[in-house]
Amino acid sequence: MKCPFCNYEDTQVVDSRVSEASDSIRRRRRCVACDKRFTTYETVELRMPLLVKSNGSREDFDEKKIRTGFSRALHSRPVPANLVEDAVNRIIQQLLSLGEREIESRHVGELVMAELRKLDKVAYIRFASVYRNFQDEEDFRDVLKEVQKP
């Protein structure tokens, strides 16, 4: 670790402590050259995968888009906000656990549909109608049959 005061390349760790939440490590360091002390924090950095769209373009993962999809599908539905938050967090954890740098956006849509199906069948059908681009009433019948299965 480089000293922030004199830019010397070598520092010593004087003290290390795990944070109360156990999600970071606080380190007190001392510069070997100028003898000044400073604190560093070590945390885990998790990166969401890039999304590969159906046209082949790539874009950064945007949690807001998932929340917007849930919000639109669940509009005027009796689903508590904490259940929606839990569903969004499960999707994010599933994506992180894949350990991939890139993922098809279609996969994210399928994860959203699976979570909506557990939360509210009407919201699931709303989302599916837009996501799967329903063309006629037969498409709705198919998804209704799917929802009615145990």
N, C-alpha and C positions, 0 to 999 in steps of 0.2 A: 504494500500500500504506500503510495507516494504521500509525503508530508504536504499538507495544504499551505503551510507557511513558507517553507524554503524549497519545496519540490524535490527534496532528497528522496531517493528510491527506497530506502530501508527504514522501517519503523518496527517497534516492538509492541506486542500486545501486553498491556499491564494488567487488565482485568476483563473477563467475559461473563456476561449474564444473559440468561434467557428471559424474554419479556414475560409479563404475567399471562398473556394470552398464548404463550408458547409458539408464536408465529414469527418471531425474529430474535436475533442475538445482538446485544449491545456490547461493543468492544471499546475499551479505553486504550488508546495507543499513545506511544511516546516516540518522538523522532530521535533517531540516534545522532543526527548532526546538530540540530538546534535545541534539542531537549524540550521542545514544546509538546503539550498534550492535546489530544483531540479525540472525539468520539465518532465511531462509525456504527452503522446498523446493517446487519445482514438479513435479507429476507428472500423468500422464494419468489421467483418471477415466472409466472405461468403465462404462456402465450396462446391465445386462441388461434385455431387454424384459419387459413385463408379460405374463403368460399369460392368454389368454382361454379359459375353460373351455367345454365343450359347452353348458352351461346359460346361458352369457352372462356369468357372474361373472368377475371378474378377480382374479388373485393374483400376488404377487411370484414371480419365478423362484427356485427352490430347488434348488441343486446337489445337496443331500443326497437329494432324491427320485430324481434320476437315478442316483446311486450305489446307492441302495436297490434300484431296479429292476434294475440290473446284478447286484447281489449276489444277489438272489433268483433271477434267471434262471440265473446261473452257479454256484449252490450245488452243490458237489461235482463241479464240472467242472474239467478240467486247463487252466485259463487263467491265465497269470501276472498278478499284480497290476499290473505296469507296463504291460501291454497294455490292461488295463481303464482305467487312468489316462489313457493316450494317447487312448483312445476317448472318454472323458468330456471331455477337453480339446478334441478335434476338434469335438464337439457344441457346446461353449461358443463356440469360435471361429466356427463356422458361424452361430450365433445372433447373435453380435456383428457379424459381417460383413454381416448383413442390414440393419443400421442402422435397424431398425424400433423403434417405441416399444411396440408390442403385437404378439403373435404367437399364433396358435391353438395350444393345448396339443397338439392332434392332430399338428401339425407336429413338435413335440419328440418325441412318441412314435414317429413315423415315422423320425426321425433315430436314436433309440435302437435301433429294430428294424434299421436298415441297419447300424449298428455291430455289433450282436450277430450278425447274419448273417455278417459277416466273421470274427468271433472264434470262434463255436461254433454249429453248426447246431441242436444240442439246446437250447441256451439260447435261441436265436432262436425255436424252436417253443414253448418254455415261455412266453416273454414274449408271443408272438403269441396264444397261447391265452387269456391273461388280458386282454391289451390289446384284442383284437378280440372278446372275449366269445364264444368258441366254444360252440356249443349242442349239437353232436353230432359223431359220428366223421367225418362228411363234411367238416366244417370242418378237421379234422386232415389228412384225405387231401389236401385242396386245398393246404394249406401244405406238406405233404410233397412234393407234385409241384413246387411252386414252388422248394423248396430243392434238389431234384434237378436242376433246370435248370442248365446251366453258366453 
